[in-house]
Amino acid sequence: MIATLNQVEVDYRGSGRALGPVDLALGEGEIVALVGPSGCGKSTAMRLLAGLEQPTRGEVSRAAGRGETSLVFQAPTLAPWMSAAANVALPLALAGVERREARRRAEEALERVGLATSRDARPAQLSGGMAMRVSLARALVTRPRLLLLDEPFAALDEITRRALADDVLALWAALKPAILFVTHNVEEAVYMASKVVVMTAGPGRIAGEMSIAGPLPRPPGFRTTEGFRATAEAVSDLLAQGMERAA
């Protein structure tokens, strides 16, 4: 396994239990979507896997070594004074990669996300979807084994969200990192992942999980198939049951 949470619990002083106990496993090259209501601890689970937070109880393990985990937040978090290429090259620069090589790899990553002609643009000159593509390029420029996506499309319109979902799957097909994708959008989870894990209302626990049939990346028209619709309904039912059990 590339990353696991084993009987993990997180307590916050003054507000009590935020998460758990939770068991979660992410295999090499697997795409797992984590779905649940607001405040259920989805982002907390992701921060644990990113090493940004420690559990109160339980164990977190990652096979990914230093520099092999990348995290994309809901906001693009780009440095406004830097060009797109410089933003993408930043993790490489911090890792001590020679400047010319870092620039070459950054421009290659921008080309992967369809922004080769925008390498010199500043974040203020980019649309929301373009800025998120730069964030994805920055996350992937180090060729991580583990990619953590924390509701990266939440602030975008539906057309852009769908386009970026296909972009992420195409990037996954080329590089094959393990991906944990946090979202509260059931259809997005079913489209993106090979497995959907559903959480209860906070403090979040695992209500259940469901394997998603069909090839990745998704073929054209996948959202209109009977299997997709039935699976999305089944995940929605599981989410509703989890919220009832937590009530």
N, C-alpha and C positions, 0 to 999 in steps of 0.2 A: 504494500500500500504506500502511496505517496504521502498521505496525511490522514491522521485519525484523531478523533476525540473519544476518549474512553471514560465513561461515567463522569463527565465534566459538569461542574456546577460553578456558577458565578454569582456572588453576592456583592451588592454595593452598599456601603455604609449609608444609613439613613433611608434607604429605599428597599432593602431586603433582597430577596432572590430575584435575579434577572434572567437566569438561564439554568435549565437542567433539572435533573440529570439528563445528559445527552450522550448518545453514542452515534458517531458518524464516521464513515470511512470513504476515502476517495482513492480509487485505483489509478495506476499509471495510465495517462492518456484518456481518462474517463471524464465525461461532462456530467456534472450533477447540479441540478437546480434546487435551491432551498427556498421554499415558499411558506409564507405565514402572514398573519395579520401584523399591522404596525405594532411595535413594542414587544414582539415575541422573542427577541434576542437573535434574530438572523445576523445582524451586523456584528453583534458581540461574538457569535460563533466564528465569523470571518476574521475578526481581529485576533482571536485566539490562534487561528491557523496561520495568520500573518506574523505572529510573534509580537504583536503590538500590545498584547494584554496577557495576563497570566490567570489561570483558573483558580478559584477559591479551593476547589477540591477536584480530584480526577487528574487525568493525564492527557497531555497534548503531544503528539509525535509527528515529525515531518521527515521524510526521506530527502526532501529538497535541501541542498546545502546553501551556504552563503551566496547571495546573489541569484539563487535559482527560484525565488518566489517573487512574483510581481502582483501588485494590487492596483485596481482601477476603481476610483470612487465615483459617486453619483455626479459630482462636479468635476470638470476636467482638471482643475488644480494646476494650470500651466503658469509659468513665470511670465508676467505680462511684458517685461522688457526684453524678452528673448524671442528669437525667431522660432518657427516650428521645428526646424532642424536642430537648433541649439537645445530646445526643450527635450527633444527625443534623445539627443546625445548626452544629456545630463547624467543619467545613471552610469554610462560608460566612463565619462570624465571622472566621476566620483570614485569609480573602480580603478582609476589609473590608466585607462586605455589611452594610447597616444592620440593626440588631437585629430590628426588627419584620418586615422583609422576610425575614430569615433564618428567623425562627420560622414565618412563613407557609409558606415553601417546605419547611421541615422537616416540618410537619404534613401538607402535601400529599404528601410522599414517604412518610410513615408510612401515610397512607391508601392509597397505591399497593400497599403490602405487607400490607395488612389489619390494621394496628395503630393505627387512628385513635383508638380508645378507650384505648390504652395510652400515650399521649404523655407523661403525667406519671409513669409508673412508673419506678423505678430498676432497673438491671440485675439486682440480686438478686431482684427480684420477677417476673422473666421466666423462662420456660422456655428450654431450649437453642435450640429452634427459633425462638422469639420473639426471642431475643437476636441470632440470625443474621439474622433479617429486619430488625432495627434496623441491623445492620452493612451489609446490602444497601441499605437506604434511605439511609444515610449516604454510601455509595459513589456512589449515583445522584443525590443531591441537587444535585450540581454539573453534572449532565447530561454525563458524560464521553464522549469519542469512543472511548476504549479502557478496557475493564473487565477487570481481571486477577483471577481467582478461584483462590486457592491451596488446594485441597482443603477448601473451606468446609463440606462436609457430613460430613467424616470422623468427627467425634465424635458424630454424631446417629444415632438409630435409623432403621431402613429406611423406616418409614411417613413420618417427618418428612423424610427425605432425598428421597423421591419427591415429596412435596408442595412442597418448596422448589425442586426441579428445575423443576416446572411454573411456580412463581412466577417464577423467573429467566427462563424462556422468555417468559412473559407480559410481563415488564418489558422484555425485549429487543424484543418486537414493538411496544411502545409507543414506545421511545426509540431503538432500532436502534444501540447502540454495537457496536463490534467487541469480541468476548469471547475471551480465552484462558482455558480452564478446565483446571486441572491436577488430575489424579486418578489413582489406581491401580485404579479400578473400571471395568472394560471396559464393562459394560452401561450404567453411568451416562454414560460418554463417548459411546457410540453414541446414547443417548437425547437427550443435550444438544446435540450438535454437528452441523454440516454437514460437518465433516472431522475425522478422528482421525489424529493424528501419534503414531507409536509409537517409543519410545526403547529403546536397548539398556541393559544393565546398565552401571553406572558404570565408567569415565568415559563419560557418555551421549553417544551419537550417534543420528542418525535411522535407525531400522531400516526405516521405510517409512511410508506414509500411505494413507488410504482415505477416499474420499468417501462420505457417508451419504445414501442416497436417502430421500425422504419430506418432507412439509411440516413447517415450524417455525412456531409451536409444534406439538408432537406431538398428534395426535388421540387420543381415548380408545381404549384397547385396543392402542396402538401396540407396546407391549412384547410382546404375545402374537402378533404377526404373524410369518409365516414369514421375511419379509425382515429383520426386526429380529434374530431368532434367528440367521439365517445370517450376518449382518454381524458380530454379536458373536462368533461362533465364528471368523470370518475374522480379526478383529482379535486375538483370543486366540492364534490360530496365528502371526500375525505377531509378536506379543510373545514367544512361545516361541522362534521362529526368531532373533529379535534377541538373546535371552539366550544362545542356543547359540553364535552368532557371536562374542559378547563373551567367552565362556568360554575 
